[in-house]
Amino acid sequence: MIGGKLPKRAHAMVLEWASEHKEELLKNWEKAIVPEPLTEIEPLN
């Protein structure tokens, strides 16, 4: 996180989701730089 705060549980959930979707996030990051439309990423189950 760059700034702000989340409750510990929410922060842990965000980290879990990001870990599960690391490759998708990296691909979207590369698309955002170009810029290209981003691919939707599923929420945490």
C-alpha positions, 0 to 999 in steps of 0.5 A: 500500500502506498497510503491509508489503512485497512483493518488487519483482516481486510489487508490480509484478504487483499494480500491473499487475492493479489498472491492468487492473481499475481500473473493477471495483475502483472499482465494488466500492469503491462496493458495499462502502460501501453495503454490497452483495455485491462482484463477483468480479474475475479474477486477473492472467493 
